């Protein structure tokens, strides 16, 4: 196994150090806006003094990090980003402006949910883009709606927005080959990193 090197810092700065066209796949779950405080049911895991996002500080500008993602990716590669309904339009438009072509909207159907005045929320969105010419995913029987069991404290949950390892492994193996380089600029609990270790990326 190759040595693993982790970069700790502001991804908007560190991504600038990654050479052009050196990455085979980007999979990430960036900080994005939540329902504004007082406008809907407030999740019980959100601190009282928190504004409209679940992270300290401001939400990173997608135009910057998507632009960097496009730059560092090789031609004919894939880019995945999680998103919610608040930022769906922004993410689609920003990715297009950055140079990406939209492939598909994948719906993640969770075993958990959140009360809401406009339908109980049980799904999360995964946007699937490409850079350059289209290439097929490795398992073309994969569906665009995926049922998952979300991480919980009882089974090792480490991060507030942590995604299931099996889901990230599916994405990684569908859009890359063994030995290739996968970038996740918003590391969180490093589920993408673990998925890469498990699948020889």
C-alpha positions as CSV (number, residue, x, y, z in Angstrom):
1,X,0.0,0.0,0.0
2,X,1.2,3.5,-0.8
3,X,1.9,6.0,2.0
4,X,-1.1,8.2,2.8
5,X,-0.5,12.0,3.0
6,X,-3.2,14.1,4.7
7,X,-3.3,17.9,4.1
8,X,-4.8,19.8,7.0
9,X,-6.0,23.4,6.3
10,X,-8.3,25.6,4.3
11,X,-9.2,23.7,1.2
12,X,-9.7,26.9,-0.8
13,X,-6.0,27.6,-0.2
14,X,-4.6,24.0,-0.3
15,X,-6.3,23.0,-3.5
16,X,-4.3,25.7,-5.3
17,X,-1.2,23.6,-4.6
18,X,-2.6,20.5,-6.4
19,X,-1.2,20.3,-10.0
20,X,-3.6,20.8,-13.0
21,X,-5.1,17.5,-14.3
22,X,-3.6,15.3,-11.6
23,X,-6.8,13.9,-10.0
24,X,-9.0,11.0,-11.3
25,X,-12.1,11.6,-9.3
26,X,-13.6,14.2,-6.9
27,X,-16.2,13.1,-4.3
28,X,-17.2,15.5,-1.6
29,X,-19.8,16.6,0.8
30,X,-19.3,20.4,1.3
31,X,-20.8,22.6,4.0
32,X,-24.0,24.0,2.7
33,X,-26.9,26.1,4.0
34,X,-29.6,24.6,6.2
35,X,-33.1,25.9,6.8
36,X,-32.9,29.4,8.3
37,X,-33.4,29.6,12.0
38,X,-37.0,30.2,13.1
39,X,-38.3,29.4,9.6
40,X,-38.9,25.7,10.1
41,X,-38.4,22.9,12.6
42,X,-34.9,23.2,14.1
43,X,-32.9,19.9,14.2
44,X,-32.1,19.0,17.8
45,X,-28.4,18.5,17.0
46,X,-27.9,22.1,15.9
47,X,-26.5,24.4,18.6
48,X,-28.8,27.3,19.6
49,X,-26.4,30.0,18.5
50,X,-25.8,28.6,15.1
51,X,-27.1,30.4,12.1
52,X,-28.3,28.9,8.8
53,X,-25.4,26.3,8.5
54,X,-24.2,23.5,10.7
55,X,-20.5,24.6,10.6
56,X,-18.7,27.4,12.3
57,X,-17.8,30.2,10.0
58,X,-19.1,31.0,6.6
59,X,-20.1,28.5,3.9
60,X,-17.3,28.2,1.3
61,X,-18.1,29.8,-2.1
62,X,-18.9,27.0,-4.5
63,X,-17.6,29.0,-7.4
64,X,-14.1,28.8,-5.9
65,X,-13.9,25.2,-4.9
66,X,-15.8,23.9,-7.9
67,X,-13.5,25.9,-10.2
68,X,-10.5,24.3,-8.4
69,X,-12.0,20.8,-8.7
70,X,-12.4,21.3,-12.4
71,X,-8.8,22.5,-12.8
72,X,-7.3,19.6,-10.9
73,X,-9.3,16.8,-12.6
74,X,-8.1,15.0,-15.6
75,X,-10.1,15.0,-18.8
76,X,-12.9,12.4,-19.0
77,X,-13.4,12.1,-15.3
78,X,-16.3,12.3,-12.8
79,X,-17.2,14.8,-10.0
80,X,-19.8,14.1,-7.3
81,X,-21.1,16.5,-4.7
82,X,-23.8,16.2,-2.1
83,X,-26.3,19.0,-2.0
84,X,-29.7,19.9,-0.5
85,X,-32.7,21.7,-2.0
86,X,-31.6,25.1,-0.7
87,X,-28.5,25.1,-2.9
88,X,-29.6,22.8,-5.7
89,X,-30.0,25.6,-8.3
90,X,-26.8,27.3,-7.2
91,X,-24.8,24.1,-7.4
92,X,-26.1,23.2,-10.8
93,X,-25.4,26.7,-12.3
94,X,-22.0,27.0,-10.6
95,X,-20.8,23.6,-11.8
96,X,-21.9,24.5,-15.4
97,X,-20.1,27.8,-15.1
98,X,-17.0,26.0,-13.9
99,X,-17.0,23.8,-17.0
100,X,-18.7,20.6,-15.8
101,X,-21.4,18.7,-17.7
102,X,-24.4,17.4,-15.7
103,X,-24.8,13.6,-15.8
104,X,-27.4,12.7,-13.2
105,X,-29.2,13.5,-10.0
106,X,-28.9,10.6,-7.5
107,X,-31.4,10.4,-4.7
108,X,-30.1,9.1,-1.4
109,X,-33.0,7.6,0.6
110,X,-32.1,7.6,4.3
111,X,-33.4,5.5,7.1
112,X,-33.6,8.8,9.1
113,X,-35.6,12.0,8.4
114,X,-36.3,15.5,9.5
115,X,-39.7,17.1,10.2
116,X,-40.5,19.9,7.8
117,X,-43.6,22.0,7.0
118,X,-43.2,21.1,3.3
119,X,-43.0,17.2,3.5
120,X,-40.9,15.1,5.8
121,X,-37.4,15.2,4.5
122,X,-35.9,11.7,4.1
123,X,-33.7,12.2,1.0
124,X,-30.4,13.8,0.3
125,X,-29.2,14.8,-3.2
126,X,-26.0,13.7,-4.9
127,X,-25.1,15.6,-8.1
128,X,-23.1,13.7,-10.6
129,X,-21.0,15.6,-13.2
130,X,-18.3,14.9,-15.7
131,X,-15.3,16.8,-17.1
132,X,-14.7,16.4,-20.8
133,X,-16.2,13.5,-22.8
134,X,-18.6,11.1,-21.2
135,X,-17.4,7.8,-19.8
136,X,-19.6,5.1,-18.3
137,X,-19.6,4.1,-14.7
138,X,-18.1,0.8,-13.9
139,X,-21.3,-0.9,-12.7
140,X,-24.0,0.2,-15.1
141,X,-26.7,-1.7,-13.1
142,X,-26.3,1.0,-10.3
143,X,-29.6,2.9,-9.7
144,X,-30.1,6.6,-9.4
145,X,-31.9,6.1,-6.1
146,X,-30.0,4.4,-3.3
147,X,-31.4,3.3,0.1
148,X,-28.9,3.7,2.9
149,X,-28.6,3.2,6.7
150,X,-27.1,6.4,8.1
151,X,-24.2,6.3,10.6
152,X,-25.3,6.7,14.2
153,X,-23.4,7.1,17.5
154,X,-24.3,3.5,18.4
155,X,-22.4,2.3,15.3
156,X,-19.4,4.7,15.2
157,X,-20.7,8.0,13.9
158,X,-18.0,10.7,14.2
159,X,-19.3,13.7,12.3
160,X,-22.6,15.5,12.2
161,X,-23.1,15.0,8.4
162,X,-21.3,11.7,8.1
163,X,-22.3,9.5,5.1
164,X,-22.4,5.7,5.0
165,X,-19.1,4.1,4.0
166,X,-20.9,1.6,1.7
167,X,-22.4,4.5,-0.3
168,X,-19.1,6.3,-0.8
169,X,-17.4,3.0,-1.7
170,X,-20.0,2.5,-4.4
171,X,-19.3,6.0,-5.9
172,X,-15.5,5.6,-5.7
173,X,-15.5,2.1,-7.4
174,X,-18.0,3.2,-10.0
175,X,-16.0,6.2,-11.2
176,X,-12.3,5.2,-10.7
177,X,-9.9,2.3,-11.0
178,X,-7.5,0.8,-8.5
179,X,-4.5,3.0,-8.0
180,X,-6.1,6.2,-9.2
181,X,-6.2,9.5,-7.2
182,X,-9.5,10.6,-5.5
183,X,-9.9,14.0,-4.0
184,X,-12.3,15.0,-1.2
185,X,-11.6,18.7,-0.3
186,X,-14.1,18.6,2.6
187,X,-12.8,15.7,4.6
188,X,-15.1,15.6,7.6
189,X,-14.8,12.1,9.1
190,X,-12.7,10.9,6.1
191,X,-15.3,8.5,4.9
192,X,-14.0,9.0,1.3
193,X,-10.4,8.4,2.5
194,X,-11.5,5.1,4.2
195,X,-13.4,4.1,1.1
196,X,-10.2,4.7,-1.0
197,X,-8.1,2.7,1.4
198,X,-10.6,-0.2,1.3
199,X,-10.7,-0.2,-2.5
200,X,-7.0,0.4,-3.3
201,X,-7.3,4.0,-4.4
